[in-house]
Amino acid sequence: MNFRYKFSIILVLLGIMSAIMSFRDTRSKGFTAKEILSILHEKKFIYTSDELARYINDADSLIQIIDIRSKREFLEGNLPGSLNIPFENLFDSYHESIFKQKSLIKIIVDRDDLLSTQAWILAMQEGYLNTYVLKGGMKEWDSTIMKSAFAGDKISPKENALFENRYKVRRLFNQWNNMSDSEKLKFFDLKKEREKKLVGGCE
């Protein structure tokens, strides 16, 4: 599905949502339809797979990946450190506190990026800052990260860094999805400790 077609669908949804919002409190705490449309048009709401891969490799604590697929899809394979909140439960009282954390960067993930963009629009209407969408969702992650391969005789330093980043996160993805829940809770702390020892660093 190309961007123009998806953008048209989003425009229709945005119009419907704006109409619904007009029946609610007119002093909206979130972004206006015009502001949301501007951000959508300029594509300022997306993270690419490569950008997210760098954050995952760095175990960045300021990033929270929110996977809005069903529990079944999530268990079949999910991004390291991600939290499963199915779309229908996204802003319930239990999960809303995550979106209210202004300093936390929330990246919404779906199988592609259509439903996650709808979720992003809802988050913007509620005024939840630092909320983004993984471009292309898990489908693009799979093709860009999990199936990427270099085909050529020479590789530039930039390409080498890109493929190292992809290889590292691909290995991490496979490790993560073979762990128990208890192992996952400790994983990033142990990863940081191992890397600190490798570089001989200390705090």
C-alpha angles and dihedrals in degrees: 000000000000124000096251092056092046090046090054091052090049091051091055091048091047090053092051092047091048090053090051091047091053089067090055130067106322090210091076115193091209140060121304122244089253092053092047091049091052092052091047092049093050091044091231092143101068139090119197122227091251092052092050091045090060091053092049092048089051091048087228108197092202091068124081117183111208114198110200097186122112119282090252094054091044093054091051089067135328140179118269111269094010124145121217114227110159112224094252091057097042101116102024118135092264096055102029092087090067091059092046092062100102097192093051116092107222117201115191117211131193134161087275124352105266099090092036090055089053089051089049091053090052090049091051092050088054091050097245105160129211094029120146143166130237104240110242092000122227092336092062091041088056095049097039101038111016097041101031118128134169115241114187147075099255133032126203122224089252092052091045091054090048094052093044089054091050094046093049094050092043090057089046091050091054093046092048095051092052094054131097119241091256091052090050091056091059099034103094093043090053091045091055091048092051093049092048090055092047093057093037091238129154137188 
